[in-house]
Amino acid sequence: MFLLNQTGFQWMEKSLDASALRQRVIANNVANADTPHFKRSDVVFEELLKGTMNGSQPVLEGVRTNSKHFRIPPNTNLPANPIVETGQTSVMNNNLNNVDMDYEMSLMAKNQLKYNTIIQEMSNEFRKLKIAMDGRR
């Protein structure tokens, strides 16, 4: 379906993927809170998305060698997959572990709110699409 291939849906899909990955990474951090020498990980995605939306990343557009050729629209440059980074420098506990349970729990709650918001927005878009297809007002 053409409407589902629009950039907004692609961004929401990528954001949901990043949120699901972030949930797994936070759960891993929490599970290893007492593991000696364990270093917490985090997911980098919003910075990539922001860079794409601000246009700070280059836009790729197809070149036409003849005016009769189809115009190739600019690539939306959706960010690559989210990146998992592990912090190696900080130490939080006596066992050289850097997991702060309060911080991880707040990140988990924040991530859940983001996920729920994106799901709600996608649900609203699908509802609008269904109304348009049914022809109701």
C-alpha positions as CSV (number, residue, x, y, z in Angstrom):
1,M,0.0,0.0,0.0
2,F,1.4,3.4,-1.1
3,L,0.4,5.3,2.0
4,L,2.2,3.0,4.4
5,N,5.5,3.6,2.5
6,Q,5.5,7.3,3.3
7,T,8.4,8.7,5.2
8,G,6.4,9.3,8.4
9,F,5.5,5.6,8.7
10,Q,9.1,4.6,8.0
11,W,10.3,6.9,10.8
12,M,7.7,5.6,13.2
13,E,8.7,2.0,12.3
14,K,12.4,2.8,12.8
15,S,11.6,4.5,16.1
16,L,9.6,1.4,17.3
17,D,12.5,-0.8,16.4
18,A,14.9,1.5,18.3
19,S,12.6,1.5,21.3
20,A,12.3,-2.3,21.3
21,L,16.1,-2.6,21.1
22,R,16.5,0.0,23.9
23,Q,14.2,-2.1,26.1
24,R,16.3,-5.2,25.6
25,V,19.5,-3.2,26.3
26,I,18.1,-1.7,29.5
27,A,16.8,-5.1,30.6
28,N,20.3,-6.5,30.1
29,N,21.8,-3.6,32.1
30,V,19.4,-4.3,34.9
31,A,20.1,-8.1,34.8
32,N,23.8,-7.5,35.1
33,A,23.6,-4.8,37.8
34,D,25.6,-7.0,40.3
35,T,28.0,-8.5,37.7
36,P,31.6,-7.5,38.5
37,H,33.2,-5.3,35.8
38,F,30.0,-5.1,33.7
39,K,29.7,-1.9,31.7
40,R,26.2,-0.6,30.8
41,S,25.1,-0.1,27.2
42,D,22.8,2.4,25.7
43,V,21.1,2.8,22.3
44,V,21.9,5.8,20.0
45,F,19.0,6.6,17.6
46,E,17.4,9.9,18.3
47,E,20.6,11.8,17.4
48,L,20.7,10.0,14.1
49,L,17.0,10.7,13.4
50,K,17.4,14.4,14.4
51,G,20.4,14.8,12.0
52,T,18.3,13.3,9.2
53,M,15.3,15.5,9.9
54,N,17.4,18.7,10.2
55,G,19.1,17.9,6.9
56,S,22.6,17.8,8.3
57,Q,23.1,14.5,6.5
58,P,23.5,14.6,2.7
59,V,20.5,14.0,0.5
60,L,20.9,11.6,-2.4
61,E,18.9,12.5,-5.5
62,G,18.9,10.6,-8.8
63,V,20.3,12.3,-11.9
64,R,18.3,12.2,-15.1
65,T,20.3,12.0,-18.3
66,N,17.2,12.8,-20.4
67,S,14.3,15.0,-19.6
68,K,11.9,12.2,-20.6
69,H,13.2,9.9,-17.8
70,F,11.2,9.6,-14.7
71,R,12.3,11.9,-11.9
72,I,14.0,10.0,-9.1
73,P,12.8,11.7,-5.8
74,P,15.3,12.5,-3.2
75,N,16.1,9.8,-0.7
76,T,14.6,10.6,2.7
77,N,17.9,9.4,4.2
78,L,16.3,7.5,7.0
79,P,18.8,6.8,9.7
80,A,20.6,3.5,9.8
81,N,19.7,1.0,12.4
82,P,20.1,2.1,16.0
83,I,23.6,1.8,17.5
84,V,24.3,0.1,20.8
85,E,27.2,1.7,22.6
86,T,28.9,0.5,25.7
87,G,30.4,3.0,28.2
88,Q,33.8,1.7,29.3
89,T,35.0,4.6,31.4
90,S,32.7,5.2,34.3
91,V,32.5,3.2,37.5
92,M,29.5,3.3,39.8
93,N,30.0,0.5,42.3
94,N,32.8,-1.1,44.2
95,N,32.8,-4.1,41.8
96,L,33.8,-1.7,38.9
97,N,30.2,-2.0,37.5
98,N,28.6,1.2,36.2
99,V,24.9,0.3,36.4
100,D,22.7,2.6,38.4
101,M,19.4,0.9,39.0
102,D,17.5,4.1,39.6
103,Y,18.8,5.6,36.3
104,E,18.0,2.4,34.4
105,M,14.5,2.2,35.8
106,S,13.9,5.9,34.8
107,L,15.2,5.1,31.3
108,M,12.9,2.1,31.1
109,A,9.9,4.2,32.0
110,K,10.9,7.0,29.5
111,N,11.3,4.4,26.8
112,Q,7.9,2.9,27.5
113,L,6.3,6.3,27.2
114,K,8.0,6.9,23.9
115,Y,6.9,3.4,22.6
116,N,3.3,4.0,23.7
117,T,3.2,7.4,22.1
118,I,4.5,6.1,18.7
119,I,2.0,3.1,18.9
120,Q,-0.8,5.6,19.6
121,E,0.2,7.8,16.7
122,M,0.4,4.9,14.3
123,S,-3.0,3.7,15.5
124,N,-4.5,7.1,14.8
125,E,-3.0,7.1,11.3
126,F,-4.4,3.7,10.6
127,R,-7.8,4.8,11.9
128,K,-7.7,7.8,9.5
129,L,-6.8,5.5,6.7
130,K,-9.6,3.2,7.5
131,I,-12.1,6.1,7.6
132,A,-10.8,7.3,4.3
133,M,-11.2,3.9,2.7
134,D,-14.7,3.4,4.2
135,G,-15.7,6.8,2.9
136,R,-17.2,7.9,6.3
137,R,-16.9,11.4,7.7
